[in-house]
Amino acid sequence: MRGDRVEIVVDSGAGGTLRYEIEASKAGRRVEVTTGRGIVEVTEVTRAGTPIRSGRFMSDRVVALVEHPAPEPPPRRGQRVSRNQGSLV
C-alpha cells in the first residue's frame, strides 16, 4: 500500500550505524521483506510482483528492521466512523 515503509539500521563497522529506508512510493505498490542464507532483502514491488527497488543487507550487520504501515486516511465527509463499543471485563 502506498506509504508503507521499512526502515533498516545497519552496523557500519566503524563504530556507527547507517540508516536506510524503502517506501512504497505509488498506489498499488507494497514493500516485501525476505530473509535467507544470511541475507535480508527489502523490495518495493508492483501489484504484478515486478521489483522496483531493493536493498540487500548481511543479516549479521542488521541492527534493526522496523516496518511502518501507512497511516489510515481520514474518513470522507459524511462517512460514519466506527468506534469499538466493547467493555473491559
Helices and strands as residue ranges (DSSP letters): E 5-11, E 17-23, E 30-36, E 39-45, E 51-58, E 62-68
